[in-house]
């Protein structure tokens, strides 16, 4: 999706460069011509009328003659449209010319006809429908959004649905906003279902719909949970199960850490029920043999990832569940994983671990590394702990369940469960992820849980500074509701030796209601660098406040990379024990408000304070046109209706301002975009965090 403001800086540079042409006498007339468009638009929709402006310097005669040119601009009538030679009013043709057809708008000085300024534009119109592909349960309803590009094109659509077999279902356009429609799936099977929105004659966007019997299809699943019991004690859980086509559990196990005491239960039952026929919102119930039955309010992404909060009377917390990768993906030869674990020690103090584990495919771990922070103490001293260990599969009937022992300062035992992803190359899809949980009693070792992620191999020289060229978004959570989001760019070079170790950018921090924002106009300038060998261990300077008086110094973090601009973060020395992840922000995205319309499943990630209420949100972002961008949807607990507006700026950050509800949501939040569907030009994932002064917050992850 090509956005008008994306090219603002580039177009200004082109205009200034072209406007500096000199006269033909070899000496130069001193005249310059600069061409500009309203709002710096570079993409024009068919039949649009645009008035260009020429700024002439170096002469009192500021008159120009307008013309247009291009390889496709021949014939009568001119397929590129027309421009008034006197006024600069351009009338685009009635049909789009395509993204590779460039039209050059030229203003020639009448004082010196050898001097001119130019500006390239294109005439395009596309319609994007989101979600682009989604599974819809039989008889359930799914919201779709449409947006026309460029941004100022008419946002008026007509909706339809087709299929190749069976009953297609129905589509109902919203009475107030034609860019929104609700699809109702048939109560029986259907194939080849497509939802389409047409914005102009022959210009439409499509979405692929798979009609299924249930949103919780048969297969193998893995999940992890983090929260608190009714007494405020930390609780963590992780597990896996196999769901048969008839809804029964053929194998399953869940590990639970309650107040640091490990327990394991067979999983007896799992069921999912939609709420009010909503395809994205439901109730998931998980029953344990010999243990409790837990209930969760869940939101479901278009790809089937389930994000949940506990909704029974046993406590509070948040969880994620998704289908596991094929059994052959994990342990298929030597594989290296990096990890991030969080929990508490025997005194109830916060603990964080990050590190790397080389697994040889035969049950052995050698050459591993571990950086701990136990309430501000690094038990390994100045250097990371060395780690060895073993791992094995305890039950062939549940091949996603594994056990391991890690030997460093002490021997620690863990269970881990194979989640989704692949063992991939540098350009592959999502990396293979494992959910891990410690199984020692807290009197022996800290009670921790978290994720292990496949480390993408880097060719020689490996994970040096150059491996981190680009922009990333980091989310951090520390004790006592200390959370932050950072948008940073590293200066690594492609020379193979890395850059100077510069790390620049902006961040927002909510420290138990105290807000610190370092904006683009006062960006931070810190450092980063690879450490030791090229195994993926880095140090980063983050947070602090360079604009305060006196300056608040940054906090040192260690990062273990799972890929370029991606990995697990841990602050090395503070008692806040801030942990989190870094994710790459794609440079190809354009990050404007109309990249965001769609339905998002949003949920709280790990909370660091039992007083914070986890939430799940079925977020709907939509534009009725005219530069208005609205937020609606449902927030739980309480099934509260969301209303508000949102923004998004070119760097990939924006805001959500809610008019209702104010609690447990917060009136204002920042949003940081972290993933982008380049094929459909849609922002698919973002992080959000409350920035209302005096109101603590947690990190919320939203995904289409």
MONOR-V566673 format. One record per pair of residues at least 4 apart in sequence whose ideal C-beta (glycine too) atoms are under 8 Angstrom apart, sorted by the first residue. I is the first residue (numbers start at 1). J is the second residue. Records with the same first field share a line. If there is no record, write none. Layout:
I = J + J
//
This chain:
1 = 126 + 128 + 147 + 149 + 590 + 594 + 595 + 680 + 681 + 682
2 = 6 + 42 + 43 + 99 + 122 + 124 + 149 + 150 + 590 + 681
3 = 43 + 149 + 150 + 151 + 590 + 591 + 592 + 594 + 595
4 = 8 + 39 + 40 + 41 + 42 + 43 + 150 + 151 + 152 + 592
5 = 39 + 40 + 590 + 592 + 650
6 = 42 + 590 + 592 + 650
7 = 11 + 40 + 42
8 = 12 + 40 + 650
9 = 13
10 = 14
11 = 15 + 37 + 40 + 42 + 119 + 120
12 = 16 + 36 + 40
13 = 17
14 = 18 + 118 + 119 + 120
15 = 19 + 34 + 35 + 36 + 117 + 118 + 119
16 = 20 + 34
18 = 33 + 34 + 35 + 116 + 117 + 118 + 119
19 = 32 + 33 + 34 + 35 + 55 + 117
20 = 32
21 = 32 + 33 + 114 + 115 + 116 + 117
22 = 27 + 28 + 29 + 30 + 31 + 114 + 115
23 = 27 + 28 + 29 + 31 + 112 + 114 + 115
24 = 114
25 = 29
29 = 58 + 59 + 111 + 112 + 114 + 115
30 = 58 + 59
31 = 56 + 57 + 58 + 59 + 109 + 111 + 112 + 115
32 = 56 + 57 + 58 + 115 + 117
33 = 54 + 55 + 56 + 64 + 107 + 108 + 109 + 115 + 116 + 117
34 = 54 + 55 + 57 + 117
35 = 52 + 53 + 54 + 105 + 106 + 107 + 117 + 118 + 119
36 = 40 + 52 + 53 + 54 + 55 + 119
37 = 41 + 42 + 50 + 52 + 53 + 105 + 119 + 121
38 = 50 + 51 + 53
39 = 152
41 = 50 + 121 + 150 + 152
42 = 120 + 121 + 122
43 = 121 + 122 + 123 + 124 + 149 + 150
44 = 48 + 50 + 90 + 92 + 121 + 122 + 123 + 124 + 150
45 = 92 + 96 + 123 + 124 + 125 + 148 + 150 + 152 + 153 + 154
46 = 92 + 93 + 94 + 95 + 96 + 123 + 125 + 200
47 = 91 + 92 + 93 + 94
48 = 92 + 152 + 153
49 = 89 + 90 + 91 + 92
50 = 89 + 90 + 92
51 = 87 + 88 + 89 + 90
52 = 66 + 83 + 88 + 89 + 90 + 105 + 107 + 119
53 = 88
54 = 62 + 64 + 66 + 88 + 107 + 117
56 = 61 + 62 + 63 + 64 + 109 + 111
59 = 109 + 111 + 112
61 = 109 + 110 + 111
63 = 109 + 110 + 111
64 = 88 + 107 + 108 + 109 + 110
65 = 85 + 86 + 107 + 108 + 110 + 113
66 = 83 + 84 + 85 + 86 + 87 + 88 + 105 + 106 + 107 + 108
67 = 83 + 85 + 106 + 108
68 = 73 + 78 + 80 + 81 + 82 + 83 + 90 + 103 + 104 + 105 + 106
69 = 73 + 103 + 104 + 106
70 = 80 + 101 + 102 + 103 + 104
71 = 101 + 102
72 = 79 + 80 + 97 + 101 + 103
73 = 78 + 79 + 80 + 103
74 = 78 + 79
75 = 79
77 = 82
78 = 82 + 93
79 = 93 + 97
80 = 93 + 97 + 103 + 123
81 = 90 + 91 + 92 + 93 + 103 + 123
82 = 90 + 91
83 = 88 + 89 + 90 + 91 + 105
84 = 88 + 89 + 90
88 = 107
90 = 105
92 = 123
93 = 97 + 123
96 = 123 + 124 + 125 + 203
97 = 101 + 103 + 122 + 123 + 124
98 = 122 + 124
99 = 122 + 124
101 = 122 + 123
102 = 120 + 121 + 122
103 = 120 + 121 + 122 + 123
104 = 118 + 119 + 120
105 = 118 + 119 + 120 + 121
106 = 116 + 117 + 118
107 = 116 + 117 + 118
108 = 113 + 115 + 116
109 = 113 + 115 + 116
111 = 115
124 = 149 + 150
125 = 148 + 149 + 150 + 153 + 199 + 200 + 203
126 = 148 + 149 + 203 + 205
127 = 146 + 147 + 148 + 149 + 157 + 197 + 198 + 199 + 200 + 203 + 204 + 205
128 = 132 + 146 + 147 + 149 + 205 + 680 + 681 + 682
129 = 144 + 145 + 146 + 195 + 196 + 197 + 205 + 206 + 207
130 = 144 + 145 + 146 + 207 + 597 + 598 + 599 + 680 + 682 + 704
131 = 142 + 144 + 207 + 302 + 598 + 599 + 704
132 = 207 + 208 + 302 + 677 + 679 + 680 + 682
133 = 207 + 208 + 209 + 210 + 302
134 = 142 + 207 + 208 + 209 + 210 + 279 + 302
135 = 209 + 210 + 211 + 212 + 215 + 217 + 302 + 304
136 = 140 + 142 + 169 + 183 + 185 + 209 + 210 + 211 + 212 + 279
137 = 185 + 211 + 212 + 213 + 214 + 215 + 274 + 279
138 = 185 + 186 + 187 + 188 + 189 + 211 + 212 + 213 + 214
139 = 184 + 185 + 186 + 187 + 277
140 = 184 + 185 + 215 + 274 + 277 + 278 + 279
141 = 182 + 183 + 184 + 185 + 277 + 278 + 279
142 = 182 + 183 + 185 + 209 + 279 + 280 + 599
143 = 180 + 181 + 182 + 183 + 280 + 599 + 620
144 = 159 + 171 + 180 + 181 + 182 + 183 + 195 + 197 + 207 + 599
145 = 179 + 180 + 597 + 598 + 599 + 620 + 621 + 622
146 = 157 + 159 + 178 + 179 + 180 + 181 + 197 + 199 + 205 + 597
147 = 155 + 179 + 594 + 597 + 623
148 = 153 + 154 + 155 + 156 + 157 + 199 + 200 + 203
149 = 153 + 594 + 681
151 = 592 + 593 + 594 + 627
153 = 199
154 = 199 + 200 + 625
155 = 178 + 179 + 199 + 623 + 624 + 625 + 626
156 = 178 + 199 + 625
157 = 173 + 178 + 179 + 181 + 197 + 198 + 199
158 = 173 + 178 + 197 + 198
159 = 171 + 172 + 173 + 178 + 181 + 195 + 196 + 197 + 198
160 = 171 + 195 + 196 + 198
161 = 168 + 169 + 170 + 171 + 183 + 193 + 194 + 195 + 196 + 209
162 = 168 + 192 + 193 + 194 + 196
163 = 167 + 168 + 169 + 190 + 191 + 192 + 193 + 194
164 = 191 + 192
165 = 190 + 191 + 192
166 = 186 + 188 + 189 + 190 + 191 + 211
167 = 186 + 188 + 190
168 = 186 + 190 + 193
169 = 183 + 184 + 185 + 186 + 190 + 193 + 209 + 211
170 = 183 + 184
171 = 181 + 182 + 183 + 184 + 195
172 = 181 + 182 + 183 + 184
173 = 178 + 180 + 181
174 = 178 + 179 + 180 + 181 + 182
176 = 624
177 = 622 + 624
179 = 197 + 597 + 622 + 623 + 624 + 625
180 = 620 + 622
181 = 195 + 197
183 = 195 + 209
185 = 190 + 209 + 211 + 279
186 = 190 + 211
189 = 211
190 = 211
191 = 211
193 = 208 + 209 + 210 + 211
194 = 206 + 207 + 208 + 209
195 = 206 + 207 + 209
196 = 204 + 205 + 206 + 207
197 = 204 + 205
198 = 203 + 204
199 = 203 + 204 + 205
212 = 217
213 = 217
214 = 272
215 = 272 + 274 + 279 + 282 + 300 + 304
216 = 243 + 270 + 271 + 272 + 284 + 306
217 = 243 + 304
218 = 243 + 244 + 245
219 = 242 + 243 + 323 + 324
220 = 240 + 241 + 242 + 243 + 323 + 324 + 400
221 = 240 + 241 + 242 + 243 + 270 + 321 + 322 + 323 + 324
222 = 238 + 239 + 240 + 321 + 322 + 324 + 400 + 417 + 418 + 419 + 420 + 435
223 = 237 + 238 + 239 + 240 + 319 + 320 + 321 + 322 + 417 + 435
224 = 236 + 237 + 238 + 319 + 320 + 417 + 435 + 437 + 449 + 450 + 451
225 = 235 + 236 + 237 + 238 + 310 + 317 + 318 + 319
226 = 234 + 235 + 236 + 237 + 317 + 318 + 319 + 342 + 449 + 606 + 607
227 = 234 + 235 + 236 + 310 + 315 + 316 + 317 + 318 + 607 + 614
228 = 232 + 233 + 234 + 235 + 315 + 316 + 317 + 607 + 610
229 = 233 + 235 + 258 + 259 + 314 + 315
230 = 313 + 314 + 315
232 = 610
233 = 258 + 259
234 = 257 + 259 + 260 + 343 + 344 + 348 + 447 + 610
235 = 256 + 257 + 258 + 259 + 315 + 317
236 = 256 + 257 + 343 + 437 + 447 + 448 + 449
237 = 254 + 255 + 256 + 257 + 319 + 437 + 449
238 = 254 + 255 + 415 + 416 + 417 + 435 + 436 + 437 + 449
239 = 252 + 253 + 254 + 255 + 267 + 417
240 = 252 + 253 + 324 + 398 + 400 + 401 + 417 + 418
241 = 249 + 251 + 252 + 253 + 267 + 270 + 398
242 = 249 + 250 + 251 + 252 + 398
243 = 247 + 248 + 249 + 250 + 270
244 = 248 + 249 + 250
247 = 271
248 = 269
249 = 267 + 268 + 269 + 270
250 = 397
251 = 395 + 397 + 398
252 = 266 + 267 + 268 + 270 + 398
253 = 264 + 265 + 266 + 267 + 395 + 398 + 401
254 = 264 + 265 + 267 + 286 + 288 + 291
255 = 262 + 263 + 264 + 415 + 437 + 439
256 = 262 + 263 + 264 + 265 + 291
257 = 261 + 262 + 263 + 343 + 437 + 438 + 442 + 447 + 449
258 = 263
259 = 442
260 = 344 + 346 + 441 + 442 + 443 + 447
261 = 441 + 442
262 = 438 + 439 + 440 + 441 + 447
263 = 291
264 = 415 + 439
265 = 288 + 289 + 290 + 291
266 = 288 + 289 + 290
267 = 286 + 287 + 288 + 289
268 = 287 + 288 + 289
269 = 285 + 286 + 287 + 293
270 = 284 + 285 + 286 + 287
271 = 284 + 285
272 = 282 + 283 + 284 + 285 + 298 + 306
273 = 282 + 283 + 285
274 = 278 + 279 + 281 + 282
275 = 281 + 282 + 283 + 297 + 639
276 = 281
278 = 282 + 618 + 634
279 = 300
280 = 299 + 300 + 301 + 599 + 601 + 618
281 = 297 + 298 + 299 + 300 + 618 + 634 + 636
282 = 297 + 298 + 300
283 = 295 + 296 + 297 + 298 + 311
284 = 295 + 296 + 298 + 306 + 308 + 321
285 = 293 + 294 + 295 + 296
286 = 293 + 294 + 295 + 296
287 = 293 + 294
288 = 292 + 293 + 294
292 = 314
293 = 312
294 = 310 + 312 + 314
295 = 310 + 311 + 312
296 = 308 + 309 + 310 + 311 + 319
297 = 308 + 309 + 311 + 616 + 636 + 637
298 = 306 + 307 + 308 + 616
299 = 306 + 307 + 308 + 601 + 602 + 603 + 616 + 617 + 618
300 = 304 + 305 + 306 + 307 + 601
301 = 305 + 306 + 307 + 601 + 703 + 704
302 = 599 + 704
304 = 322 + 323
305 = 320 + 321 + 322 + 420 + 601 + 703
306 = 320 + 321 + 322
307 = 318 + 319 + 320 + 601 + 602 + 603 + 616 + 701 + 703
308 = 318 + 319 + 320 + 321 + 603 + 616
309 = 316 + 317 + 318 + 319 + 603 + 604 + 614 + 615 + 616 + 636 + 637
310 = 314 + 315 + 316 + 317 + 318 + 319 + 614
311 = 636 + 637
316 = 607 + 610 + 613 + 614
317 = 607 + 614
318 = 603 + 604 + 605 + 606 + 607 + 614 + 616
320 = 603
322 = 419 + 420
323 = 420
324 = 400 + 417 + 418 + 419 + 420
325 = 329 + 330 + 418 + 419 + 420 + 421 + 422 + 432
327 = 399 + 400 + 418
328 = 332
329 = 418 + 421 + 422 + 423 + 432
330 = 335 + 402 + 418 + 423 + 432 + 434
331 = 335 + 359 + 361
332 = 361 + 423
333 = 361
334 = 358 + 359 + 360 + 361
335 = 358 + 359 + 361 + 423 + 432 + 454
336 = 356 + 357 + 358 + 359 + 454 + 455 + 457
337 = 356 + 357 + 359 + 434 + 452 + 453 + 454 + 455
338 = 354 + 355 + 356 + 357 + 452 + 453 + 455 + 536 + 560 + 561 + 562 + 567 + 568
339 = 353 + 354 + 355 + 356 + 357 + 436 + 450 + 451 + 452 + 453 + 560 + 568
340 = 352 + 353 + 354 + 450 + 451 + 560 + 568 + 569 + 570 + 579 + 580 + 581
341 = 352 + 353 + 354 + 436 + 438 + 448 + 449 + 450
342 = 350 + 351 + 352 + 353 + 448 + 449 + 450 + 477 + 577 + 579 + 606
343 = 350 + 351 + 438 + 446 + 447 + 448 + 449
344 = 348 + 349 + 350 + 351 + 442 + 446 + 447
345 = 349 + 351 + 374 + 375 + 442 + 446
346 = 442 + 443 + 446
347 = 375
349 = 374 + 375 + 575
350 = 375 + 478 + 479 + 575 + 576 + 577 + 608
351 = 372 + 373 + 374 + 375 + 446 + 448 + 577
352 = 372 + 373 + 570 + 571 + 577 + 578 + 579
353 = 370 + 371 + 372 + 373 + 448 + 450 + 570
354 = 370 + 371 + 558 + 559 + 560 + 568 + 569 + 570 + 579
355 = 368 + 369 + 370 + 371 + 384 + 385 + 387 + 560
356 = 368 + 369 + 455 + 535 + 536 + 537 + 560
357 = 365 + 368 + 387 + 389 + 406 + 452
358 = 365 + 366 + 367 + 368
359 = 364 + 365 + 391
360 = 364 + 365 + 366
363 = 390 + 391 + 392
364 = 388 + 389 + 390 + 391
365 = 387 + 388 + 389 + 390 + 391 + 404 + 406
366 = 388
367 = 386 + 388
368 = 386 + 387 + 388 + 389 + 406 + 408
369 = 384 + 385 + 386 + 387 + 535 + 537 + 560
370 = 380 + 384 + 385 + 386 + 387 + 406 + 408
371 = 378 + 380 + 384 + 385 + 537 + 558 + 560 + 570 + 572
372 = 378 + 379 + 380 + 385 + 409
373 = 377 + 378 + 570 + 571 + 572 + 573 + 574 + 577
374 = 378 + 379 + 446 + 577
375 = 575 + 577
376 = 573 + 574 + 575 + 577
378 = 382 + 572 + 573
379 = 385 + 409
380 = 384 + 385 + 408 + 409
384 = 537 + 558
385 = 408 + 409
386 = 408
387 = 406 + 407 + 408
388 = 406 + 407
389 = 404 + 405 + 406 + 407
390 = 404 + 405
391 = 402 + 403 + 404 + 405
392 = 402 + 403 + 404
393 = 399 + 401 + 402 + 403
394 = 401 + 402 + 403
395 = 401
399 = 418
400 = 417 + 418
401 = 415 + 417
402 = 415 + 416 + 417 + 418 + 434
403 = 413 + 414 + 415 + 416 + 439
404 = 413 + 414 + 416
405 = 411 + 412 + 413 + 414
406 = 411 + 412 + 414
407 = 411
408 = 412
410 = 444 + 445
412 = 438 + 440 + 445
413 = 438 + 439 + 440 + 445
414 = 436 + 437 + 438 + 439
415 = 436 + 437 + 439
416 = 434 + 435 + 436 + 437 + 452
417 = 434 + 435 + 436
418 = 432 + 434
419 = 432 + 433 + 434 + 435 + 451
420 = 430 + 432 + 433
421 = 429 + 430 + 431 + 432 + 433 + 453 + 454
422 = 428 + 429 + 430 + 431 + 432 + 454
423 = 431 + 432 + 454
424 = 428 + 429 + 430 + 431 + 432 + 454 + 456
425 = 456 + 457
426 = 456 + 457 + 458 + 563 + 564
428 = 456
431 = 453 + 454 + 455 + 456 + 562 + 563 + 566
432 = 453 + 454
433 = 451 + 452 + 453 + 454
434 = 451 + 452 + 453
435 = 449 + 450 + 451 + 452
436 = 449 + 450 + 451 + 452
437 = 448 + 449
438 = 445 + 446 + 447 + 448 + 449
440 = 444 + 445 + 447
441 = 445
442 = 446 + 447
451 = 568
453 = 562 + 568
454 = 562
455 = 536 + 561 + 562 + 563
456 = 562 + 563 + 564
458 = 462 + 463 + 467 + 534 + 536
461 = 466 + 496 + 534
462 = 467 + 533 + 534 + 535 + 536
463 = 467 + 530 + 534 + 535 + 536 + 537 + 538 + 561
464 = 492 + 496 + 497 + 498 + 530 + 534
465 = 490 + 492 + 493 + 497 + 498 + 499 + 501 + 528 + 529 + 530
466 = 492 + 493 + 494 + 495 + 496 + 497 + 498 + 499
467 = 492 + 498 + 530 + 561 + 564
468 = 472 + 490 + 492 + 528 + 538 + 561 + 564 + 565
469 = 490 + 491 + 492 + 493 + 494 + 499 + 564 + 565
470 = 489 + 490 + 492 + 564 + 565 + 584 + 585 + 587
471 = 487 + 488 + 489 + 505 + 565 + 584 + 585 + 587 + 652
472 = 487 + 488 + 489 + 490 + 565 + 566 + 582 + 583 + 584 + 585
473 = 485 + 486 + 487 + 582 + 583 + 585 + 652 + 672 + 673 + 674 + 687
474 = 484 + 485 + 486 + 488 + 542 + 569 + 580 + 581 + 582 + 583
475 = 483 + 484 + 485 + 486 + 580 + 581 + 605 + 672 + 687 + 689 + 699
476 = 482 + 483 + 484 + 485 + 486 + 542 + 543 + 569 + 571 + 578 + 579 + 580
477 = 482 + 483 + 578 + 579 + 580 + 605 + 606 + 607 + 608 + 698 + 699
478 = 482 + 483 + 571 + 574 + 576 + 577 + 578 + 579 + 608
479 = 575 + 576 + 577 + 608 + 609
480 = 511 + 512 + 576 + 608 + 609
481 = 510 + 511 + 512 + 513 + 607 + 608 + 609 + 611 + 612 + 696 + 697 + 698
482 = 509 + 510 + 511 + 512 + 576 + 578 + 608
483 = 509 + 510 + 511 + 608 + 689 + 697 + 698 + 699
484 = 507 + 508 + 509 + 510 + 543 + 578 + 689
485 = 507 + 508 + 670 + 672 + 687 + 689 + 699
486 = 505 + 506 + 507 + 542 + 543
487 = 505 + 506 + 507 + 585 + 651 + 652 + 653 + 672
488 = 503 + 504 + 505 + 506 + 507 + 524 + 542
489 = 503 + 504 + 505
490 = 499 + 502 + 503 + 528 + 565
491 = 499 + 500 + 501 + 502 + 503 + 504
492 = 498 + 499
493 = 497 + 498 + 499
498 = 529 + 530
501 = 527 + 528 + 529
502 = 525 + 526 + 527 + 528
503 = 524 + 525 + 526 + 527 + 528 + 540 + 541 + 542
504 = 523 + 524 + 525 + 526
505 = 523 + 524
506 = 517 + 518 + 519 + 520 + 523 + 524 + 651 + 653
507 = 516 + 517 + 518 + 524 + 542 + 543
508 = 515 + 516 + 517 + 518 + 670 + 689 + 691
509 = 515 + 516 + 517 + 543
510 = 514 + 515 + 689 + 690 + 691 + 696 + 697
511 = 516
512 = 609 + 696
513 = 693 + 694 + 695 + 696
514 = 693
515 = 691 + 692 + 693
516 = 543 + 545
517 = 670 + 691
518 = 522 + 523 + 524 + 545 + 546 + 547
519 = 523
520 = 651
522 = 546 + 547
524 = 544 + 546 + 554
525 = 546
526 = 540 + 541 + 542 + 544 + 554
527 = 540 + 541
528 = 538 + 539 + 540 + 541
529 = 538 + 539
530 = 534 + 537 + 538
531 = 537 + 538 + 539 + 558
532 = 537
536 = 560 + 561 + 562 + 567
537 = 558 + 559 + 560 + 561
538 = 558 + 559 + 560 + 561 + 567
539 = 556 + 557 + 558 + 559 + 572
540 = 556 + 557 + 558 + 559 + 569
541 = 554 + 555 + 556 + 557
542 = 554 + 555 + 557 + 569
543 = 554 + 555 + 578
544 = 551 + 552 + 553 + 554 + 555
545 = 551 + 552
546 = 551 + 552 + 554
547 = 551
548 = 552
555 = 571 + 574 + 578
556 = 571 + 572 + 573
557 = 569 + 570 + 571 + 572 + 578
558 = 569 + 570 + 572
559 = 567 + 568 + 569 + 570 + 582
560 = 567 + 568
561 = 566 + 567
562 = 566 + 567 + 568
563 = 567 + 584
564 = 584
565 = 582 + 583 + 584 + 585
566 = 581 + 582 + 583 + 584
567 = 581 + 582
568 = 579 + 580 + 581 + 582
569 = 578 + 579 + 580 + 581 + 582
570 = 577 + 578 + 579
571 = 576 + 577 + 578 + 579
574 = 578
580 = 699
583 = 674 + 675
584 = 674
585 = 589 + 652 + 672 + 673 + 674
586 = 675 + 676 + 678
588 = 676 + 678
589 = 595 + 652 + 673 + 676 + 678 + 681 + 683
590 = 595 + 650 + 681
591 = 595 + 648 + 649 + 650 + 651 + 652 + 673 + 683
592 = 648 + 649 + 650
593 = 623 + 629 + 646 + 647 + 648 + 654
594 = 623 + 629
595 = 648 + 673 + 676 + 681 + 682 + 683
596 = 621 + 629 + 646 + 648 + 654 + 683 + 686
597 = 621 + 622 + 623 + 629
598 = 620 + 621 + 682 + 704
599 = 618 + 619 + 620 + 633 + 704
600 = 617 + 618 + 619 + 620 + 621 + 686 + 702 + 703 + 704
601 = 616 + 617 + 618 + 619 + 702 + 703 + 704
602 = 615 + 616 + 617 + 618 + 619 + 688 + 700 + 701 + 702 + 703
603 = 614 + 615 + 616 + 617 + 700 + 701
604 = 612 + 614 + 615 + 616 + 698 + 699 + 700
605 = 698 + 699 + 700 + 701
606 = 698 + 699
607 = 612 + 614 + 698
608 = 612 + 698
609 = 696
611 = 696
612 = 696 + 697 + 698
613 = 637 + 664
614 = 698
615 = 635 + 636 + 637 + 664 + 665 + 700
616 = 635 + 636
617 = 633 + 634 + 635 + 636 + 642 + 665 + 700 + 702
618 = 633 + 634
619 = 631 + 633 + 642 + 702
620 = 631 + 632 + 633
621 = 629 + 630 + 631 + 646
622 = 629 + 630 + 632
623 = 628 + 629 + 630
624 = 628 + 630
628 = 645
629 = 645 + 646 + 647 + 648
630 = 643 + 644 + 645 + 646
631 = 642 + 643 + 644 + 645 + 646 + 656 + 658
632 = 641 + 642 + 643 + 644
633 = 641 + 642
634 = 639 + 640 + 641 + 642
635 = 639 + 640 + 641 + 642 + 661 + 664 + 665
636 = 640
637 = 664
638 = 661 + 664
640 = 660 + 661 + 665
641 = 660 + 661
642 = 658 + 660 + 661 + 665
643 = 658 + 659 + 660
644 = 656 + 657 + 658 + 659 + 660
645 = 656 + 657
646 = 654 + 655 + 656 + 657 + 671
647 = 654 + 655
648 = 652 + 653 + 654 + 671 + 673 + 683
649 = 653 + 654
652 = 672 + 673
653 = 670 + 671 + 672 + 673
654 = 670 + 671 + 673
655 = 668 + 669 + 670 + 671 + 691
656 = 668 + 669 + 671 + 688
657 = 667 + 668
658 = 662 + 665 + 666 + 667 + 668 + 669
661 = 665
662 = 666 + 667
665 = 690
666 = 690 + 691 + 692 + 695 + 697
667 = 692
668 = 690 + 691 + 692
669 = 688 + 689 + 690 + 691 + 697 + 700
670 = 688 + 689 + 691
671 = 686 + 687 + 688 + 702
672 = 686 + 687 + 688
673 = 683 + 685 + 686
674 = 685 + 686 + 687
675 = 683 + 684 + 685 + 686
676 = 681 + 682 + 683 + 684
677 = 681 + 682 + 683 + 684
682 = 704
684 = 703 + 704
685 = 701 + 702 + 703 + 704
686 = 702
687 = 699 + 700 + 701 + 702
688 = 699 + 700 + 702
689 = 697 + 698 + 699 + 700
690 = 695 + 696 + 697 + 698
691 = 697
692 = 697
//
